[in-house]
């Protein structure tokens, strides 16, 4: 493909209106980008400069080439690309912005990847800052390009994305640290200097609104982005998630202190905020947010107060003038700035600042105004509430004699928050706006913050809440009692219900903020608020089933959950709160309160079967109540709970019907709760158990009579599977589990296997059924203790084997689109793997009897599992966490307890398992990596022992040729050993992978990796010796001797056996080897000359 064709394809792809032509062009351009010989054509495309799109293609193609395999480029080629791009940018400063960005992306990518590479005894790629200074001395366009290069280079050095292609995490961090220590501070100072000069130049000529032409605007944008990128650098390698804003600290090095103490950098950014237009001033505030987050320990006490005073003064000046705060982005960044003031400094330090009284007054005023303008920037309120939450939480620890004034201003903030929520309701309803109550995450976050804020001057908080509640509830009752003749009658009801919803939420939050040393007076106030909400609950329940407000019901359930956490406690029975409740409602102790809550639970389960949200919230409360022994003993005595145990049918609880399948997901939780309650006094009462199971018995008997397959039978089956799974989960002791097992098998288990046959294509059916069996075979709390004469363990396994084989046969025959592969297939595979692992490691089945008596149940399920495994793409295993955990745990179990089976697998299956182990060793999940190490250790240990037995056998045959010697290695196991003999590179690659991880990666499971590594070294001593020599010779001459000593020390005292003592010795040696190696790799010169072990194998 020549250059003219490429330009034509670019034109078609970016400009053509013909969809087919664009698709064909895209395909051709993709093939070009994948071509490893595209380098010269890219240069030709750039030199012709006929089209911006062809220039973009050239830049992106080169970036992909560099990112994928930079080792394919010689050092001369890398330097040539670098120099060419720099010259190209210098001679073409007026390129389209997207072309400039693409070329800079290429330049910074190759600069990072070659940062530690020597070229003619010089670190050429580290000269980037000096090269950029040539741009900074040129025109405005050149200056902008130079600043963009530094800004993007800082981002590139900081990010982890795509480093795995060419860099390990450890090397990435070492390069980032080299950049941090040698360049970053100078770049930040340079950005501040250029910003100061640009500000002075612009201020001399005109006002901000007049001087800001496009070029100057672009220059300020790039300079501010550069400063922000410097301050946002991950200085210590702890910021895993860049999207998280969790008040993180900026860990600048100590040598940065002068930039914030001796220079006017803080003042500079505040000045920039005041003089720049809104589009840019938000960037200045963003830089100030990072400056405010600088680690405390970099300053001594005096310096810290001085630094804090600058920040408080700058923030106060903004609050006084309100300059720029009408812009949403400025407002948002300023709220973040205020929140960081408290997250990084102590209240005791804030109150000592000279203008603190004025500052806290202005912050309170700003907060109140912000809360009242709830529509302006709702996402920014979080930061203001966070500020006040942290201020109030610090009150018990303030030792300063200076007044904090929080008792004066916090009630104002509390009142503003509550009233703003109430005032928003009619506006939202009238104008059809998005309701904040629909965002449960935001609501819960704000309530958690309010629970602390509201506890300051708690008497005033409660008085306000009681007053507003009484007014709103009174108006609500009036509207309900009046005839619905008014046109606004329905709207008025909705308004009251919305306001009461907020009040119930807020009251629950206020109660949840109770601390252990609260005053009795506070408990009385809690009692007054609880009374009102319970009275409202009685009112709303009386209107069912005709009318019901879902959001209000959710608020009431949230409120009851907070009451449960705080007041349903055996140590708090004599609180004044109960005395107050007794006077008004007759609720005089914890048991009576549980009765009220139980009635509400039954009411919701009866009338809100159509609402999954309410059902789930209600069952979550019931589940929490049944988790503690003290409350469950009280619950079982209540008539309401006995009613639930005796009447768990769809006639009483509508959500148990065959409604929406999604709603039935709550049923497992419901039956788990019932199972816990039933177990309290069940003992060995089989008759009582059968009575409890009667509704489920009737359901399954009716299903037997239904025609299969039908939609009604399908829904009944899904619900029944979830019900039984919930019960099975709850029955964690022997007696109730055995009762359930006897009920289930053999009468009803065939029905579920039949269902799998009919609906294997429908995960809505197969997933609940498979999960039910997975729970049945799980030996939770050692509940599966079958009697010595009982065959139930074997029978349970045989039934499980039938189920997995039946499911596997049918699911493997289905063709599924790739985007549906997980829900349709892989999710079911994961449950099957969990099920098989649970039963193989449950210690209640003697698997030896299957072969002894010719039963093929074990072989069938293992062979089917092998087929399922082979049908999974390697990449999918690690993409889906649940699948990867289930798969690797199962493989580890097989390797530990059924290694003989693994050793007889067909070569493709065994090779697949080894490859998956190789990928799992590098997984981000440490548990997966550790499991892979253990699995590999079991496998290679088995190989080592089998080879030892084989050698002994051959020695005996040679020594005593006429004597009959028993064969030590079973004939079928020879297949396994032959595969290893024919393909030694498989385990050799695993050896190099392990060594590479230990030597150069951030190895978090060193002990686990040491176990298989020793065995692999003993299995392939010659290969390890070659590997050792390659690593030693890859070092510089002065380092070769020390590296040889490290390897000598690694194998010091190691014998050719796998005794525990020998293994432990190797583990200790490996720890010392890794420690000493890391010390030796700290120098940049050694890092530059170090390749990965895998690279050394090729050399």
PyMOL commands that set and color helices and strands:
alter all, ss='L'
color gray80, all
select helices_A, chain A and resi 3-15+19-33+39-48+52-68+70-72+75-91+97-113+124-136+140-158+163-165+169-205+208-211+214-231+254-261+265-275+278-292+296-298+301-321+328-344+347-350+356-372+378-393+395-397+406-431+436-438+440-453+458-481+489-512+520-542+550-567+570-572+576-585+590-607+612-625+629-635+639-646+654-656+662-679+686-705+711-730+734-744+749-758+763-776+780-782+792-812+818-840+848-852+857-870+874-879+881-897+899-903+907-921+926-959+973-982+984-1000+1006-1019+1021-1033+1037-1050+1060-1080+1084-1089+1093-1098
alter helices_A, ss='H'
color red, helices_A
deselect
rebuild
show_as cartoon
